[in-house]
């Protein structure tokens, strides 16, 4: 690209960003060009100009007459076309007293480049009001002050990262937040084959919940997340054009460590470090979850907690939930399932 082209491109980019109407006009010009600038004989776009309105196809040799487009052809504001012609973007190819003025792009690639550099921004909608359940975080033992802070972060759209080793409350907190309407829960690295961008654009979640954030290694995924948290915009390609889509999303994430999280991404979060639960606290959590969420009687819930913590040596409440769903309130089934799980437990 020549210095002159760089100057024209820069001027046009500024014009498009300051006055969005020019972007609409450029898009209409590209659409007209793609539909009309082709050989009438074979349909090829490889045309060489051999006269004012005559173009010769380099593929089949056919001569095609293309006068250009009129303001009515693309439904454009005449003043915009005059401005673009004065800037050297358009060429006046015909001027008639009755029919008016016809134009052709001098370099369609310059216009395409400007559209790529100036993605369309949609109007920013107001944030959706979250409907937070009254019993949010009830199964979680302790952290009463933190629960209130997290609710404030949800309401005021503050991104939060919960950090701590296994057997802390971070995953349970994230699972509780996932109960809120409009949330989307993603396990890092397994969101979808389409990737985080498509999940965000298609789901438009009010709350994006990411467990194991420290296991996202793809730089593109990290870049998308950083852009979302910084501006609320996601850039997508629609019909060959880049468009900026606004997604009013707050991010809640969990991680075992912050060592592998890029500093620029980490700085966007309110980072909260959690300590591991004591054995007694873990018992209370398991009983709370099984009684309140799984419909298990308290005696059986306590029995499952002992089986999981003592016999299986697990500190993960999710193991207790799995056993409860398989056994219900049947103590013999609890014993049988625990025995099988111990036998086939990974070493």
N, C-alpha and C positions, 0 to 999 in steps of 0.2 A: 504494500500500500504506500503510495507516494505521500510526501509531506502535505501536498494540496488536499489529497483525499482525507488525511488525518484531520486537517483543519475543518473541512466540510463536515466530516462525521461528528467531530466534537461540537460544532455549532448546532448541528441538527439534534444531537442527543440532548443538549441543554434546552433547545426549543421544545422538544417533545416532553421533557420532564416538567417544564414550566407551564406548558399549554397542552393538556392531554388530547385536545381536539385534533392536533397535528398527528398524533399517533394513530387515531382512527383513520385519518386520510391516507397515511402511509400504508396501513393495512389494506385499505381498499385498492390502492394502486398496485400492491403486490398481488392481490387476488385477481385484478383485471389482467395483469401481465401474465400470470400463470395460466389463465384461461384463454388468452388471445394471442400471445406472442409465440407462434409456432407455425411450421410449414403447412400450407393448405394441402400439399400433396401427400406427405408421409407422416405429418404430425411431429416431426423432430423440432427441437428448440435450438438446434445448431444453425442459426441464421447469420449471414454476413450481410451487412448493409452495403448496397451497391447503388443506391439512389436516395433521394430525399424520403420517399415512402416505400422504396422497393428493397426487399431482402431476399438474398439467394440462399437456398438450403445447401449446406455443405455435404449433406448426405445424398440427396436425390437430384440436386440441381434445379429444383422447381423455384420459380420466382413468385414471391408472395407480396402483396401490397398491404401494408399496415400503416394507416394514417396516424393512429394514436387514440387517446380517449378524450371524451368531452366531459365537462363537469357533471352533465346529466347521466353519463354512463356509469359513474361510480357514486353518484349522489353526494358530491363533495361541496364544501363551501368554496365559491370561486376565489375569494380573497386568500384562502390557504394555498390554492394552486399558484396564484400569482406570486406569493411569497416564496414558495418552493422553487419556482422558475427563477426568481431574482437571486436565490441562493446558489443556483447552479445545479439543483437536484433534478429539475425537469427541463425539458427542451420544448419550446413552442414549435410544433410541426406544421400547423395550419392555422391561419387566422382569416375568418370570413366575416363579412358584415352582417350576414343573416344567421349563419350557422354557429358563429362564435369561435372559440379558441380550442384547439386540440393539443394535447401534450403527450410526450413520451419520456420515460425515465432515462436520464443520461447514463446511469450505472445502477442497475437494479440491485447489485451486490452491496452497494453502499446503503441502500434503504434497508435491505435485510439485516445488515450488520447493526444499524441503528436500532432496529426493533429487538434484536437479541440483547443489545446493551441497555435497553430501556424496558424491562418487563413491566407489564401492566399491573397496577396496584388496585385492588378492589376496595370499596368503601369498608372501613373498619366497623363491624357491628358491635353493639354494647355487649359486655360479658353476660352469659346466661347465669341466672341465679341458681345456686346449688341448693338442693334439698337434702340437708344433712340429717340422718336418722337420730332420734333422741337417744337411742341406746348405742351409738357409735363408740367403740373402744371398750364396752362393758366387759367382755371376756378377758381383757388384758389386766393383769395384776400390777398394781403400782403405777408409777409414772403419771400421777394425777395432774401435776403441774404441766407436764409435757402434753398431755391430751388436750388441755385447753389451748396451748400454744399451737398445736397442729390444726385445730379447728379454725383458729384465727388465720393461719397460713392458707388454709383452703378458701376461706371467705375473701381474703385480700390478695389472692393469687401470688403467693410467695413460694418459689420452688424450694423443695426440701430434699435433702439426702440424709438417710439414716445409715450410720456406719457402725458395724460391730461384728464380732465373730459369730459363728453358729450358736444357737441357743440363747440369742437375745430376742427382743420383741419385734425386731424390724420387719420380718416377713408377716407376722400376725397383724402388725399395724397396717401394712400395705394391703393385706387381704381385707381388713375392716374398711379401709378407704375404698376398696373396689366394690363395696356394697352401694356406694352412692351412684344414683342414676347419672349417666353421661360419662362414666369412667371407663377406661380401657386398660386392662392388665396385660403387660408384655414381659415375658421372661427373656432377658438379654440373649441375643444370638439365635433365638427361635421364634421371633415375632411372626414373620411370614417370608416366603421366598421373595416376595415383591419388595420387602424391606420396610424400614421404619417410615420412609417418606410416604409410601402409599397407604400405610396404616393410618398415619396422621391425617392425610388429605381425605381419605375415604370415610374414616370414622368420625373425624372432627371432635375428638373427645374433650370434654371440659376438664378432665383430669387424666393425664397420661401417667400410668404407674409402671415403673420399670424395676423389676427385681434383678439383682446381680448386675448392676450397672458396670462394675469393674470387669465384666466379661465381654463387654463390647469392644472388639478389636478393629472393626472395620472403620477406617478414617472417614469414609463417606457418611456412615451412620452417625458418627460423633459430630461431624460438621453440620448435618441436618439438625441434630438435637441442639447444638450450640446456637444456630441461627434461629430456631424456634424460640428458645428461651430468651434470646437477646432482643428479638424484634416482634415475634409472633407470626412472622411470615415464612412460608415455605415456597420455594421456587419449583414449578413443575413445567413440563413441556407439553403443550396442547396444540395439536395440528402443526407441529414443527416450530411453534413459537414458545418462548419462555413467558410464563405467567406467574405472578406472585399471588399466592393464596393466603389470606389471613386466617389463622386458627387460634382462637382464644383459649389456650390450654395452659394449665399449671402442671408442672412435672413433680411427682413424688417418686423417689427412687431409693433403693437399698443397695448396700455394697458391704462386702467383708472387709475391704481395705480401700484406701484412697490412692495407694501407690501407683496404680496403673491408670488412673483417671487424669486426663490432661488438665493442667492448672487453669487454663482459660475456661474449661467447662466447669471445673470444681468451683470457681469463683462465682458462678451464677447461682449456686445453691446456698441455702442456709444449712450448714452441716451440723448434724446432731449425732454425737457418739454415745452408743448404748453399752451398758455393762451386761455381762452374762447373768441370767437368772440363777438364783440359788435353787437347790433341789426342792425346797419347800415351796418356793414361789412357782416353780414349774408344775408341781402337783396341783396347786390352786388354779393355774391357768388351764391345765388339761380338764379338770373337773368343770370349771366355768364354761369352757367351750363345748364339752360334751353334753352338759345339762341344758345350756341356753340355745345352742345351735343345732345339736344333733338329736335332741329328745331322749337322751339316756338318763336313767334314774341315777340319783346321786351315789348310792352304794356301788352300782356297777361302774360308774364313772371313776370313783376312787380306786376300784379294783383294776380297771384298765390302766390308770395312771401308774400304779405300782408295777404292773406287768411291764409297761413300756420302760419306766425309769430303772427299775431294779433288775428284772430278768433279761430284758433286751439291751439294756445299757444305752438306750437312746435318750437324747435330750431334745428331740424334735416333736412338738405337739401334733404335727401332721401324721406321725405314725399312730398316735392314739386315735385320731379322727378316722383313719383307714380301718383300724381294728373295730371301732365302734360301728361304722357303717356296714361292715361284714357280719358282725355278731349281734347287733341290736342289744337287747337287755338279757341275752342268754349267756350266763356265766360259763357254761361248758364250751360254748362256741369261742368265747374269749380265750379260754385255756388252749383249745385246739389250734386256733389261728396263731396264737403267740408261739406255740410249740413249733408249728411249721415255719414261721418267720425266723425263729432262732436257728432252726436247722439249715435254712438256706440263706442265712444272712451273709452278706459279702464280708470276706475276711480283710 
